[in-house]
């Protein structure tokens, strides 16, 4: 989620085998082994992680001014579900636009386990040019072509934790690391405390490092990369 591929990445149960790497990750680090064991019985029907709540019908709106123009980003939690690997996931739609013209729409699939971790099961992404869809690059689904679910948000984030958010070999291999907790951050929507800061990158792209800030009870409030900021402006 929050993983726009046509823009600068304004765009994670029990784990039986975890990420085999040093606790301190660096940009461009090559992915190691990631073999989570998914047990459908270990998942719940709601996604209520404080840093990644997905209540059906809820929407978030973001805005940022960049070299490309005025970028807007909207996240809509639908009432639809999709079963993947036996798990009923929640369908979330992301829409990105530049100067009012849609450049990407993606359908994303998330589910939460009993421990409170939120898992990312894939996405169907379409990029647009002149209002016409031109590509589905970056789309993936867990269980297809060796793709595996990733973690989009941990139940109990600890500084130094590093994990895959997406694992689709050669297609989507985003990783994240917990940088800080307990921060205070201000965006147009308000000032928030106990903010979680993560670093994200992918070995598939150079200069891919970005940072995201999450507020409890809200979710993503700020996405930063290369000096540009996409900020939360409205929740409805």
Secondary structure as GFF3:
##gff-version 3
##sequence-region A 1 236
A	DSSP	three_ten_helix	40	42	.	.	.	ID=ss1
A	DSSP	beta_strand	43	44	.	.	.	ID=ss2
A	DSSP	beta_strand	59	66	.	.	.	ID=ss3
A	DSSP	beta_strand	69	84	.	.	.	ID=ss4
A	DSSP	beta_strand	87	98	.	.	.	ID=ss5
A	DSSP	beta_strand	101	113	.	.	.	ID=ss6
A	DSSP	beta_strand	118	129	.	.	.	ID=ss7
A	DSSP	beta_strand	132	135	.	.	.	ID=ss8
A	DSSP	beta_strand	140	141	.	.	.	ID=ss9
A	DSSP	beta_strand	148	153	.	.	.	ID=ss10
A	DSSP	beta_strand	162	164	.	.	.	ID=ss11
A	DSSP	beta_strand	166	167	.	.	.	ID=ss12
A	DSSP	beta_strand	174	187	.	.	.	ID=ss13
A	DSSP	beta_strand	190	202	.	.	.	ID=ss14
A	DSSP	beta_strand	210	215	.	.	.	ID=ss15
A	DSSP	beta_strand	219	225	.	.	.	ID=ss16
A	DSSP	beta_strand	228	235	.	.	.	ID=ss17
###
